[in-house]
Amino acid sequence: MQRLKILKTHYITHNVKRFVLEKPSNFEYSPGQSAYISIGLPGWEDQKRPFTFSSLQHWDYLEFIIKIYEDHKGVTAQLGKLNTGDELLLHDIFGTIQYKGPGIFIAGGTGITPFIAIFRALFESGNLRNLALLYSNKTKDDIILHDELTKMLGPAYRNVFTQEGVIGFRERRIDRKFLIETIGDFSSRFYVCGPEIFTAEICDALISLGANPEYLII
């Protein structure tokens, strides 16, 4: 376990907060990996939750992008109250989504977070090719890092909104019908991350449309 000071923290959407933390020396992790984090305050130190690194290995700080659920009165609500100088506890690191080659990325809400580090690493190395991102949110105000995703992915980045009519967008959800209309060829790799029901429904739909289960990274 490592005790890390918060160097900076601010909200990047109405309910998503960015945390910049000290980075321990000789600390190693890779894009798509997560860590168990708890809060360095009495009563909270054993309340561990998994969060994904959005920073890259060679950066001199760690970054996490975390959705704050005020109404749950739990760990994220407490994270929402923390400021620069407060401490988080970093516990075990574990592998979640690993990049295995070009494919179509499908994210729901904060399910974008493991993809951010992967896209950043590929963008920096000039290898961000033959990828597409379908990103589902309730409204445009829920999009995380829209400008950076646009810069990195350009026309290969598409938003889908489930609850807000926005000019230029139809209210849609990523379902079987949407996948048929949007993708066409299901022989590629698919990376899927989001709420459990979202991920399960999309994986079922992809497999039913001919995607190879071994090419699903969830």
PyMOL CGO cylinders between C-alpha atoms (Angstrom):
from pymol import cmd
from pymol.cgo import CYLINDER

trace = [
    CYLINDER, 0.00, 0.00, 0.00, 1.27, 3.48, -0.87, 0.3, 1, 1, 1, 1, 1, 1,
    CYLINDER, 1.27, 3.48, -0.87, 0.01, 6.77, 0.54, 0.3, 1, 1, 1, 1, 1, 1,
    CYLINDER, 0.01, 6.77, 0.54, -0.15, 9.39, -2.23, 0.3, 1, 1, 1, 1, 1, 1,
    CYLINDER, -0.15, 9.39, -2.23, -0.86, 13.09, -2.00, 0.3, 1, 1, 1, 1, 1, 1,
    CYLINDER, -0.86, 13.09, -2.00, -3.41, 14.70, -4.32, 0.3, 1, 1, 1, 1, 1, 1,
    CYLINDER, -3.41, 14.70, -4.32, -1.49, 17.29, -6.37, 0.3, 1, 1, 1, 1, 1, 1,
    CYLINDER, -1.49, 17.29, -6.37, -4.54, 18.62, -8.24, 0.3, 1, 1, 1, 1, 1, 1,
    CYLINDER, -4.54, 18.62, -8.24, -8.21, 17.79, -8.48, 0.3, 1, 1, 1, 1, 1, 1,
    CYLINDER, -8.21, 17.79, -8.48, -11.14, 19.35, -10.31, 0.3, 1, 1, 1, 1, 1, 1,
    CYLINDER, -11.14, 19.35, -10.31, -14.43, 18.43, -11.95, 0.3, 1, 1, 1, 1, 1, 1,
    CYLINDER, -14.43, 18.43, -11.95, -14.24, 17.86, -15.72, 0.3, 1, 1, 1, 1, 1, 1,
    CYLINDER, -14.24, 17.86, -15.72, -18.01, 17.29, -16.05, 0.3, 1, 1, 1, 1, 1, 1,
    CYLINDER, -18.01, 17.29, -16.05, -20.86, 17.94, -13.62, 0.3, 1, 1, 1, 1, 1, 1,
    CYLINDER, -20.86, 17.94, -13.62, -20.21, 14.60, -11.87, 0.3, 1, 1, 1, 1, 1, 1,
    CYLINDER, -20.21, 14.60, -11.87, -16.79, 13.37, -13.03, 0.3, 1, 1, 1, 1, 1, 1,
    CYLINDER, -16.79, 13.37, -13.03, -13.65, 14.44, -11.19, 0.3, 1, 1, 1, 1, 1, 1,
    CYLINDER, -13.65, 14.44, -11.19, -10.00, 14.30, -12.24, 0.3, 1, 1, 1, 1, 1, 1,
    CYLINDER, -10.00, 14.30, -12.24, -7.38, 13.41, -9.64, 0.3, 1, 1, 1, 1, 1, 1,
    CYLINDER, -7.38, 13.41, -9.64, -3.66, 14.03, -10.22, 0.3, 1, 1, 1, 1, 1, 1,
    CYLINDER, -3.66, 14.03, -10.22, -1.55, 12.15, -7.66, 0.3, 1, 1, 1, 1, 1, 1,
    CYLINDER, -1.55, 12.15, -7.66, 2.09, 11.86, -6.72, 0.3, 1, 1, 1, 1, 1, 1,
    CYLINDER, 2.09, 11.86, -6.72, 3.77, 9.00, -8.53, 0.3, 1, 1, 1, 1, 1, 1,
    CYLINDER, 3.77, 9.00, -8.53, 5.89, 6.60, -6.43, 0.3, 1, 1, 1, 1, 1, 1,
    CYLINDER, 5.89, 6.60, -6.43, 9.43, 6.04, -7.70, 0.3, 1, 1, 1, 1, 1, 1,
    CYLINDER, 9.43, 6.04, -7.70, 9.98, 2.99, -9.94, 0.3, 1, 1, 1, 1, 1, 1,
    CYLINDER, 9.98, 2.99, -9.94, 6.22, 2.54, -10.22, 0.3, 1, 1, 1, 1, 1, 1,
    CYLINDER, 6.22, 2.54, -10.22, 5.06, 0.51, -13.23, 0.3, 1, 1, 1, 1, 1, 1,
    CYLINDER, 5.06, 0.51, -13.23, 1.69, -0.08, -14.85, 0.3, 1, 1, 1, 1, 1, 1,
    CYLINDER, 1.69, -0.08, -14.85, 0.34, -0.28, -18.38, 0.3, 1, 1, 1, 1, 1, 1,
    CYLINDER, 0.34, -0.28, -18.38, -2.58, 1.29, -20.33, 0.3, 1, 1, 1, 1, 1, 1,
    CYLINDER, -2.58, 1.29, -20.33, -5.90, -0.31, -19.41, 0.3, 1, 1, 1, 1, 1, 1,
    CYLINDER, -5.90, -0.31, -19.41, -4.77, -1.40, -15.94, 0.3, 1, 1, 1, 1, 1, 1,
    CYLINDER, -4.77, -1.40, -15.94, -6.59, -0.45, -12.75, 0.3, 1, 1, 1, 1, 1, 1,
    CYLINDER, -6.59, -0.45, -12.75, -5.76, -0.11, -9.07, 0.3, 1, 1, 1, 1, 1, 1,
    CYLINDER, -5.76, -0.11, -9.07, -7.64, -0.48, -5.82, 0.3, 1, 1, 1, 1, 1, 1,
    CYLINDER, -7.64, -0.48, -5.82, -7.82, 2.93, -4.18, 0.3, 1, 1, 1, 1, 1, 1,
    CYLINDER, -7.82, 2.93, -4.18, -9.04, 4.02, -0.76, 0.3, 1, 1, 1, 1, 1, 1,
    CYLINDER, -9.04, 4.02, -0.76, -9.14, 7.36, 1.02, 0.3, 1, 1, 1, 1, 1, 1,
    CYLINDER, -9.14, 7.36, 1.02, -6.47, 8.30, 3.56, 0.3, 1, 1, 1, 1, 1, 1,
    CYLINDER, -6.47, 8.30, 3.56, -8.93, 9.30, 6.27, 0.3, 1, 1, 1, 1, 1, 1,
    CYLINDER, -8.93, 9.30, 6.27, -10.01, 7.42, 9.41, 0.3, 1, 1, 1, 1, 1, 1,
    CYLINDER, -10.01, 7.42, 9.41, -12.92, 5.09, 8.65, 0.3, 1, 1, 1, 1, 1, 1,
    CYLINDER, -12.92, 5.09, 8.65, -12.24, 5.13, 4.90, 0.3, 1, 1, 1, 1, 1, 1,
    CYLINDER, -12.24, 5.13, 4.90, -8.81, 3.49, 4.63, 0.3, 1, 1, 1, 1, 1, 1,
    CYLINDER, -8.81, 3.49, 4.63, -10.16, -0.06, 4.18, 0.3, 1, 1, 1, 1, 1, 1,
    CYLINDER, -10.16, -0.06, 4.18, -12.95, 0.92, 1.75, 0.3, 1, 1, 1, 1, 1, 1,
    CYLINDER, -12.95, 0.92, 1.75, -11.13, -0.04, -1.46, 0.3, 1, 1, 1, 1, 1, 1,
    CYLINDER, -11.13, -0.04, -1.46, -12.63, 0.58, -4.91, 0.3, 1, 1, 1, 1, 1, 1,
    CYLINDER, -12.63, 0.58, -4.91, -11.19, -0.21, -8.37, 0.3, 1, 1, 1, 1, 1, 1,
    CYLINDER, -11.19, -0.21, -8.37, -10.32, 2.74, -10.64, 0.3, 1, 1, 1, 1, 1, 1,
    CYLINDER, -10.32, 2.74, -10.64, -8.49, 2.81, -13.97, 0.3, 1, 1, 1, 1, 1, 1,
    CYLINDER, -8.49, 2.81, -13.97, -5.29, 4.75, -14.63, 0.3, 1, 1, 1, 1, 1, 1,
    CYLINDER, -5.29, 4.75, -14.63, -5.84, 7.37, -17.32, 0.3, 1, 1, 1, 1, 1, 1,
    CYLINDER, -5.84, 7.37, -17.32, -2.21, 8.53, -17.14, 0.3, 1, 1, 1, 1, 1, 1,
    CYLINDER, -2.21, 8.53, -17.14, 0.69, 6.83, -18.93, 0.3, 1, 1, 1, 1, 1, 1,
    CYLINDER, 0.69, 6.83, -18.93, 3.68, 5.04, -17.45, 0.3, 1, 1, 1, 1, 1, 1,
    CYLINDER, 3.68, 5.04, -17.45, 6.27, 7.68, -18.42, 0.3, 1, 1, 1, 1, 1, 1,
    CYLINDER, 6.27, 7.68, -18.42, 4.32, 10.63, -17.00, 0.3, 1, 1, 1, 1, 1, 1,
    CYLINDER, 4.32, 10.63, -17.00, 5.64, 12.01, -13.71, 0.3, 1, 1, 1, 1, 1, 1,
    CYLINDER, 5.64, 12.01, -13.71, 2.22, 11.82, -12.01, 0.3, 1, 1, 1, 1, 1, 1,
    CYLINDER, 2.22, 11.82, -12.01, -0.74, 9.42, -11.79, 0.3, 1, 1, 1, 1, 1, 1,
    CYLINDER, -0.74, 9.42, -11.79, -4.17, 10.40, -13.07, 0.3, 1, 1, 1, 1, 1, 1,
    CYLINDER, -4.17, 10.40, -13.07, -7.58, 8.93, -12.32, 0.3, 1, 1, 1, 1, 1, 1,
    CYLINDER, -7.58, 8.93, -12.32, -10.89, 10.10, -13.78, 0.3, 1, 1, 1, 1, 1, 1,
    CYLINDER, -10.89, 10.10, -13.78, -13.69, 9.13, -11.39, 0.3, 1, 1, 1, 1, 1, 1,
    CYLINDER, -13.69, 9.13, -11.39, -17.47, 9.47, -11.49, 0.3, 1, 1, 1, 1, 1, 1,
    CYLINDER, -17.47, 9.47, -11.49, -18.83, 10.89, -8.25, 0.3, 1, 1, 1, 1, 1, 1,
    CYLINDER, -18.83, 10.89, -8.25, -22.11, 9.42, -6.99, 0.3, 1, 1, 1, 1, 1, 1,
    CYLINDER, -22.11, 9.42, -6.99, -23.24, 12.00, -4.41, 0.3, 1, 1, 1, 1, 1, 1,
    CYLINDER, -23.24, 12.00, -4.41, -26.48, 10.15, -3.61, 0.3, 1, 1, 1, 1, 1, 1,
    CYLINDER, -26.48, 10.15, -3.61, -24.76, 6.86, -2.73, 0.3, 1, 1, 1, 1, 1, 1,
    CYLINDER, -24.76, 6.86, -2.73, -23.03, 8.43, 0.33, 0.3, 1, 1, 1, 1, 1, 1,
    CYLINDER, -23.03, 8.43, 0.33, -20.13, 6.05, -0.28, 0.3, 1, 1, 1, 1, 1, 1,
    CYLINDER, -20.13, 6.05, -0.28, -16.50, 6.21, -1.40, 0.3, 1, 1, 1, 1, 1, 1,
    CYLINDER, -16.50, 6.21, -1.40, -17.05, 8.34, -4.51, 0.3, 1, 1, 1, 1, 1, 1,
    CYLINDER, -17.05, 8.34, -4.51, -19.20, 10.85, -2.62, 0.3, 1, 1, 1, 1, 1, 1,
    CYLINDER, -19.20, 10.85, -2.62, -16.29, 11.19, -0.18, 0.3, 1, 1, 1, 1, 1, 1,
    CYLINDER, -16.29, 11.19, -0.18, -13.82, 11.51, -3.10, 0.3, 1, 1, 1, 1, 1, 1,
    CYLINDER, -13.82, 11.51, -3.10, -15.96, 14.37, -4.34, 0.3, 1, 1, 1, 1, 1, 1,
    CYLINDER, -15.96, 14.37, -4.34, -15.15, 16.30, -1.15, 0.3, 1, 1, 1, 1, 1, 1,
    CYLINDER, -15.15, 16.30, -1.15, -11.37, 15.85, -1.33, 0.3, 1, 1, 1, 1, 1, 1,
    CYLINDER, -11.37, 15.85, -1.33, -9.01, 18.66, -2.31, 0.3, 1, 1, 1, 1, 1, 1,
    CYLINDER, -9.01, 18.66, -2.31, -5.35, 19.23, -3.16, 0.3, 1, 1, 1, 1, 1, 1,
    CYLINDER, -5.35, 19.23, -3.16, -3.15, 18.01, -0.29, 0.3, 1, 1, 1, 1, 1, 1,
    CYLINDER, -3.15, 18.01, -0.29, -5.49, 15.23, 0.81, 0.3, 1, 1, 1, 1, 1, 1,
    CYLINDER, -5.49, 15.23, 0.81, -4.24, 11.65, 0.49, 0.3, 1, 1, 1, 1, 1, 1,
    CYLINDER, -4.24, 11.65, 0.49, -5.38, 8.52, -1.32, 0.3, 1, 1, 1, 1, 1, 1,
    CYLINDER, -5.38, 8.52, -1.32, -4.09, 5.03, -0.63, 0.3, 1, 1, 1, 1, 1, 1,
    CYLINDER, -4.09, 5.03, -0.63, -2.97, 2.95, -3.60, 0.3, 1, 1, 1, 1, 1, 1,
    CYLINDER, -2.97, 2.95, -3.60, -3.36, -0.81, -3.08, 0.3, 1, 1, 1, 1, 1, 1,
    CYLINDER, -3.36, -0.81, -3.08, -3.06, -3.65, -5.61, 0.3, 1, 1, 1, 1, 1, 1,
    CYLINDER, -3.06, -3.65, -5.61, -2.82, -3.07, -9.36, 0.3, 1, 1, 1, 1, 1, 1,
    CYLINDER, -2.82, -3.07, -9.36, -4.59, -5.48, -11.68, 0.3, 1, 1, 1, 1, 1, 1,
    CYLINDER, -4.59, -5.48, -11.68, -5.00, -5.92, -15.42, 0.3, 1, 1, 1, 1, 1, 1,
    CYLINDER, -5.00, -5.92, -15.42, -8.36, -5.09, -16.93, 0.3, 1, 1, 1, 1, 1, 1,
    CYLINDER, -8.36, -5.09, -16.93, -8.54, -4.24, -20.62, 0.3, 1, 1, 1, 1, 1, 1,
    CYLINDER, -8.54, -4.24, -20.62, -5.40, -4.88, -22.64, 0.3, 1, 1, 1, 1, 1, 1,
    CYLINDER, -5.40, -4.88, -22.64, -4.82, -3.52, -26.13, 0.3, 1, 1, 1, 1, 1, 1,
    CYLINDER, -4.82, -3.52, -26.13, -4.52, -6.46, -28.53, 0.3, 1, 1, 1, 1, 1, 1,
    CYLINDER, -4.52, -6.46, -28.53, -4.59, -4.63, -31.86, 0.3, 1, 1, 1, 1, 1, 1,
    CYLINDER, -4.59, -4.63, -31.86, -6.89, -2.43, -33.97, 0.3, 1, 1, 1, 1, 1, 1,
    CYLINDER, -6.89, -2.43, -33.97, -10.62, -2.75, -33.48, 0.3, 1, 1, 1, 1, 1, 1,
    CYLINDER, -10.62, -2.75, -33.48, -13.85, -1.02, -32.56, 0.3, 1, 1, 1, 1, 1, 1,
    CYLINDER, -13.85, -1.02, -32.56, -14.14, 0.43, -29.06, 0.3, 1, 1, 1, 1, 1, 1,
    CYLINDER, -14.14, 0.43, -29.06, -17.61, 0.69, -27.51, 0.3, 1, 1, 1, 1, 1, 1,
    CYLINDER, -17.61, 0.69, -27.51, -17.91, 2.64, -24.27, 0.3, 1, 1, 1, 1, 1, 1,
    CYLINDER, -17.91, 2.64, -24.27, -20.79, 3.57, -21.99, 0.3, 1, 1, 1, 1, 1, 1,
    CYLINDER, -20.79, 3.57, -21.99, -20.29, 6.54, -19.64, 0.3, 1, 1, 1, 1, 1, 1,
    CYLINDER, -20.29, 6.54, -19.64, -17.19, 6.17, -17.45, 0.3, 1, 1, 1, 1, 1, 1,
    CYLINDER, -17.19, 6.17, -17.45, -16.47, 2.93, -19.32, 0.3, 1, 1, 1, 1, 1, 1,
    CYLINDER, -16.47, 2.93, -19.32, -14.34, 5.24, -21.48, 0.3, 1, 1, 1, 1, 1, 1,
    CYLINDER, -14.34, 5.24, -21.48, -11.64, 5.46, -18.77, 0.3, 1, 1, 1, 1, 1, 1,
    CYLINDER, -11.64, 5.46, -18.77, -9.59, 2.33, -19.62, 0.3, 1, 1, 1, 1, 1, 1,
    CYLINDER, -9.59, 2.33, -19.62, -9.73, 3.35, -23.28, 0.3, 1, 1, 1, 1, 1, 1,
    CYLINDER, -9.73, 3.35, -23.28, -8.34, 6.84, -22.57, 0.3, 1, 1, 1, 1, 1, 1,
    CYLINDER, -8.34, 6.84, -22.57, -4.91, 5.54, -21.54, 0.3, 1, 1, 1, 1, 1, 1,
    CYLINDER, -4.91, 5.54, -21.54, -4.86, 3.11, -24.50, 0.3, 1, 1, 1, 1, 1, 1,
    CYLINDER, -4.86, 3.11, -24.50, -5.73, 5.90, -26.97, 0.3, 1, 1, 1, 1, 1, 1,
    CYLINDER, -5.73, 5.90, -26.97, -3.18, 8.26, -25.40, 0.3, 1, 1, 1, 1, 1, 1,
    CYLINDER, -3.18, 8.26, -25.40, -0.40, 5.67, -25.68, 0.3, 1, 1, 1, 1, 1, 1,
    CYLINDER, -0.40, 5.67, -25.68, -1.26, 4.87, -29.31, 0.3, 1, 1, 1, 1, 1, 1,
    CYLINDER, -1.26, 4.87, -29.31, -1.59, 8.57, -30.18, 0.3, 1, 1, 1, 1, 1, 1,
    CYLINDER, -1.59, 8.57, -30.18, 1.81, 9.40, -28.67, 0.3, 1, 1, 1, 1, 1, 1,
    CYLINDER, 1.81, 9.40, -28.67, 3.47, 6.54, -30.55, 0.3, 1, 1, 1, 1, 1, 1,
    CYLINDER, 3.47, 6.54, -30.55, 1.74, 7.37, -33.86, 0.3, 1, 1, 1, 1, 1, 1,
    CYLINDER, 1.74, 7.37, -33.86, -0.11, 4.05, -33.92, 0.3, 1, 1, 1, 1, 1, 1,
    CYLINDER, -0.11, 4.05, -33.92, -3.68, 5.29, -33.52, 0.3, 1, 1, 1, 1, 1, 1,
    CYLINDER, -3.68, 5.29, -33.52, -4.93, 3.81, -36.80, 0.3, 1, 1, 1, 1, 1, 1,
    CYLINDER, -4.93, 3.81, -36.80, -7.74, 1.46, -37.84, 0.3, 1, 1, 1, 1, 1, 1,
    CYLINDER, -7.74, 1.46, -37.84, -9.65, 2.18, -34.65, 0.3, 1, 1, 1, 1, 1, 1,
    CYLINDER, -9.65, 2.18, -34.65, -13.14, 3.52, -34.08, 0.3, 1, 1, 1, 1, 1, 1,
    CYLINDER, -13.14, 3.52, -34.08, -14.93, 4.63, -30.92, 0.3, 1, 1, 1, 1, 1, 1,
    CYLINDER, -14.93, 4.63, -30.92, -18.68, 4.48, -30.30, 0.3, 1, 1, 1, 1, 1, 1,
    CYLINDER, -18.68, 4.48, -30.30, -19.31, 6.36, -27.07, 0.3, 1, 1, 1, 1, 1, 1,
    CYLINDER, -19.31, 6.36, -27.07, -22.71, 6.32, -25.37, 0.3, 1, 1, 1, 1, 1, 1,
    CYLINDER, -22.71, 6.32, -25.37, -23.80, 8.89, -22.78, 0.3, 1, 1, 1, 1, 1, 1,
    CYLINDER, -23.80, 8.89, -22.78, -27.10, 10.25, -21.51, 0.3, 1, 1, 1, 1, 1, 1,
    CYLINDER, -27.10, 10.25, -21.51, -26.41, 13.81, -22.74, 0.3, 1, 1, 1, 1, 1, 1,
    CYLINDER, -26.41, 13.81, -22.74, -23.57, 15.83, -24.28, 0.3, 1, 1, 1, 1, 1, 1,
    CYLINDER, -23.57, 15.83, -24.28, -22.79, 17.23, -20.81, 0.3, 1, 1, 1, 1, 1, 1,
    CYLINDER, -22.79, 17.23, -20.81, -21.82, 13.70, -19.69, 0.3, 1, 1, 1, 1, 1, 1,
    CYLINDER, -21.82, 13.70, -19.69, -19.06, 13.25, -22.30, 0.3, 1, 1, 1, 1, 1, 1,
    CYLINDER, -19.06, 13.25, -22.30, -15.62, 12.80, -20.70, 0.3, 1, 1, 1, 1, 1, 1,
    CYLINDER, -15.62, 12.80, -20.70, -12.66, 14.48, -22.50, 0.3, 1, 1, 1, 1, 1, 1,
    CYLINDER, -12.66, 14.48, -22.50, -14.61, 15.22, -25.68, 0.3, 1, 1, 1, 1, 1, 1,
    CYLINDER, -14.61, 15.22, -25.68, -11.98, 17.61, -27.10, 0.3, 1, 1, 1, 1, 1, 1,
    CYLINDER, -11.98, 17.61, -27.10, -9.10, 15.22, -26.53, 0.3, 1, 1, 1, 1, 1, 1,
    CYLINDER, -9.10, 15.22, -26.53, -10.99, 12.27, -28.03, 0.3, 1, 1, 1, 1, 1, 1,
    CYLINDER, -10.99, 12.27, -28.03, -11.84, 14.43, -31.07, 0.3, 1, 1, 1, 1, 1, 1,
    CYLINDER, -11.84, 14.43, -31.07, -8.18, 15.45, -31.45, 0.3, 1, 1, 1, 1, 1, 1,
    CYLINDER, -8.18, 15.45, -31.45, -6.92, 11.87, -31.17, 0.3, 1, 1, 1, 1, 1, 1,
    CYLINDER, -6.92, 11.87, -31.17, -9.58, 10.01, -33.17, 0.3, 1, 1, 1, 1, 1, 1,
    CYLINDER, -9.58, 10.01, -33.17, -11.12, 12.59, -35.51, 0.3, 1, 1, 1, 1, 1, 1,
    CYLINDER, -11.12, 12.59, -35.51, -13.99, 11.16, -37.61, 0.3, 1, 1, 1, 1, 1, 1,
    CYLINDER, -13.99, 11.16, -37.61, -13.44, 7.69, -36.09, 0.3, 1, 1, 1, 1, 1, 1,
    CYLINDER, -13.44, 7.69, -36.09, -15.07, 8.99, -32.89, 0.3, 1, 1, 1, 1, 1, 1,
    CYLINDER, -15.07, 8.99, -32.89, -18.87, 8.97, -32.69, 0.3, 1, 1, 1, 1, 1, 1,
    CYLINDER, -18.87, 8.97, -32.69, -21.17, 10.00, -29.86, 0.3, 1, 1, 1, 1, 1, 1,
    CYLINDER, -21.17, 10.00, -29.86, -24.51, 8.38, -29.12, 0.3, 1, 1, 1, 1, 1, 1,
    CYLINDER, -24.51, 8.38, -29.12, -26.95, 10.07, -26.73, 0.3, 1, 1, 1, 1, 1, 1,
    CYLINDER, -26.95, 10.07, -26.73, -29.71, 8.20, -24.95, 0.3, 1, 1, 1, 1, 1, 1,
    CYLINDER, -29.71, 8.20, -24.95, -31.61, 11.06, -23.31, 0.3, 1, 1, 1, 1, 1, 1,
    CYLINDER, -31.61, 11.06, -23.31, -31.01, 14.35, -25.06, 0.3, 1, 1, 1, 1, 1, 1,
    CYLINDER, -31.01, 14.35, -25.06, -31.99, 15.56, -28.50, 0.3, 1, 1, 1, 1, 1, 1,
    CYLINDER, -31.99, 15.56, -28.50, -28.92, 17.47, -29.69, 0.3, 1, 1, 1, 1, 1, 1,
    CYLINDER, -28.92, 17.47, -29.69, -28.77, 19.15, -33.10, 0.3, 1, 1, 1, 1, 1, 1,
    CYLINDER, -28.77, 19.15, -33.10, -26.98, 16.79, -35.45, 0.3, 1, 1, 1, 1, 1, 1,
    CYLINDER, -26.98, 16.79, -35.45, -27.62, 13.75, -33.24, 0.3, 1, 1, 1, 1, 1, 1,
    CYLINDER, -27.62, 13.75, -33.24, -30.59, 11.49, -32.86, 0.3, 1, 1, 1, 1, 1, 1,
    CYLINDER, -30.59, 11.49, -32.86, -31.43, 10.06, -29.47, 0.3, 1, 1, 1, 1, 1, 1,
    CYLINDER, -31.43, 10.06, -29.47, -30.20, 6.49, -29.79, 0.3, 1, 1, 1, 1, 1, 1,
    CYLINDER, -30.20, 6.49, -29.79, -28.76, 3.72, -27.76, 0.3, 1, 1, 1, 1, 1, 1,
    CYLINDER, -28.76, 3.72, -27.76, -26.09, 1.26, -28.83, 0.3, 1, 1, 1, 1, 1, 1,
    CYLINDER, -26.09, 1.26, -28.83, -28.25, -1.80, -29.45, 0.3, 1, 1, 1, 1, 1, 1,
    CYLINDER, -28.25, -1.80, -29.45, -28.37, -4.56, -32.07, 0.3, 1, 1, 1, 1, 1, 1,
    CYLINDER, -28.37, -4.56, -32.07, -30.10, -2.35, -34.64, 0.3, 1, 1, 1, 1, 1, 1,
    CYLINDER, -30.10, -2.35, -34.64, -27.58, 0.45, -34.13, 0.3, 1, 1, 1, 1, 1, 1,
    CYLINDER, -27.58, 0.45, -34.13, -24.67, -1.99, -34.47, 0.3, 1, 1, 1, 1, 1, 1,
    CYLINDER, -24.67, -1.99, -34.47, -26.04, -3.36, -37.76, 0.3, 1, 1, 1, 1, 1, 1,
    CYLINDER, -26.04, -3.36, -37.76, -26.49, 0.15, -39.19, 0.3, 1, 1, 1, 1, 1, 1,
    CYLINDER, -26.49, 0.15, -39.19, -23.15, 1.47, -37.95, 0.3, 1, 1, 1, 1, 1, 1,
    CYLINDER, -23.15, 1.47, -37.95, -20.65, -1.36, -38.25, 0.3, 1, 1, 1, 1, 1, 1,
    CYLINDER, -20.65, -1.36, -38.25, -21.61, -3.74, -41.05, 0.3, 1, 1, 1, 1, 1, 1,
    CYLINDER, -21.61, -3.74, -41.05, -18.51, -5.94, -40.75, 0.3, 1, 1, 1, 1, 1, 1,
    CYLINDER, -18.51, -5.94, -40.75, -18.30, -7.90, -37.50, 0.3, 1, 1, 1, 1, 1, 1,
    CYLINDER, -18.30, -7.90, -37.50, -15.01, -9.68, -38.15, 0.3, 1, 1, 1, 1, 1, 1,
    CYLINDER, -15.01, -9.68, -38.15, -12.89, -7.13, -36.26, 0.3, 1, 1, 1, 1, 1, 1,
    CYLINDER, -12.89, -7.13, -36.26, -11.89, -6.99, -32.60, 0.3, 1, 1, 1, 1, 1, 1,
    CYLINDER, -11.89, -6.99, -32.60, -14.31, -5.31, -30.22, 0.3, 1, 1, 1, 1, 1, 1,
    CYLINDER, -14.31, -5.31, -30.22, -13.39, -3.62, -26.95, 0.3, 1, 1, 1, 1, 1, 1,
    CYLINDER, -13.39, -3.62, -26.95, -16.43, -3.09, -24.72, 0.3, 1, 1, 1, 1, 1, 1,
    CYLINDER, -16.43, -3.09, -24.72, -16.53, -1.29, -21.37, 0.3, 1, 1, 1, 1, 1, 1,
    CYLINDER, -16.53, -1.29, -21.37, -19.35, 0.28, -19.38, 0.3, 1, 1, 1, 1, 1, 1,
    CYLINDER, -19.35, 0.28, -19.38, -22.04, -0.65, -16.86, 0.3, 1, 1, 1, 1, 1, 1,
    CYLINDER, -22.04, -0.65, -16.86, -22.52, -4.41, -16.49, 0.3, 1, 1, 1, 1, 1, 1,
    CYLINDER, -22.52, -4.41, -16.49, -25.88, -4.56, -18.30, 0.3, 1, 1, 1, 1, 1, 1,
    CYLINDER, -25.88, -4.56, -18.30, -24.57, -2.35, -21.14, 0.3, 1, 1, 1, 1, 1, 1,
    CYLINDER, -24.57, -2.35, -21.14, -21.53, -4.62, -21.62, 0.3, 1, 1, 1, 1, 1, 1,
    CYLINDER, -21.53, -4.62, -21.62, -23.55, -7.85, -21.48, 0.3, 1, 1, 1, 1, 1, 1,
    CYLINDER, -23.55, -7.85, -21.48, -26.18, -6.66, -23.95, 0.3, 1, 1, 1, 1, 1, 1,
    CYLINDER, -26.18, -6.66, -23.95, -23.62, -5.37, -26.45, 0.3, 1, 1, 1, 1, 1, 1,
    CYLINDER, -23.62, -5.37, -26.45, -21.52, -8.54, -26.26, 0.3, 1, 1, 1, 1, 1, 1,
    CYLINDER, -21.52, -8.54, -26.26, -24.63, -10.70, -26.81, 0.3, 1, 1, 1, 1, 1, 1,
    CYLINDER, -24.63, -10.70, -26.81, -25.62, -8.55, -29.80, 0.3, 1, 1, 1, 1, 1, 1,
    CYLINDER, -25.62, -8.55, -29.80, -22.11, -8.64, -31.30, 0.3, 1, 1, 1, 1, 1, 1,
    CYLINDER, -22.11, -8.64, -31.30, -21.88, -12.43, -31.01, 0.3, 1, 1, 1, 1, 1, 1,
    CYLINDER, -21.88, -12.43, -31.01, -25.35, -12.84, -32.52, 0.3, 1, 1, 1, 1, 1, 1,
    CYLINDER, -25.35, -12.84, -32.52, -24.17, -10.69, -35.46, 0.3, 1, 1, 1, 1, 1, 1,
    CYLINDER, -24.17, -10.69, -35.46, -21.15, -12.90, -36.11, 0.3, 1, 1, 1, 1, 1, 1,
    CYLINDER, -21.15, -12.90, -36.11, -18.40, -11.40, -33.95, 0.3, 1, 1, 1, 1, 1, 1,
    CYLINDER, -18.40, -11.40, -33.95, -15.85, -13.96, -32.76, 0.3, 1, 1, 1, 1, 1, 1,
    CYLINDER, -15.85, -13.96, -32.76, -16.18, -14.30, -28.94, 0.3, 1, 1, 1, 1, 1, 1,
    CYLINDER, -16.18, -14.30, -28.94, -12.39, -14.58, -28.77, 0.3, 1, 1, 1, 1, 1, 1,
    CYLINDER, -12.39, -14.58, -28.77, -12.16, -11.12, -30.38, 0.3, 1, 1, 1, 1, 1, 1,
    CYLINDER, -12.16, -11.12, -30.38, -14.23, -9.52, -27.60, 0.3, 1, 1, 1, 1, 1, 1,
    CYLINDER, -14.23, -9.52, -27.60, -12.14, -7.69, -24.99, 0.3, 1, 1, 1, 1, 1, 1,
    CYLINDER, -12.14, -7.69, -24.99, -14.33, -6.59, -22.08, 0.3, 1, 1, 1, 1, 1, 1,
]
cmd.load_cgo(trace, "trace")
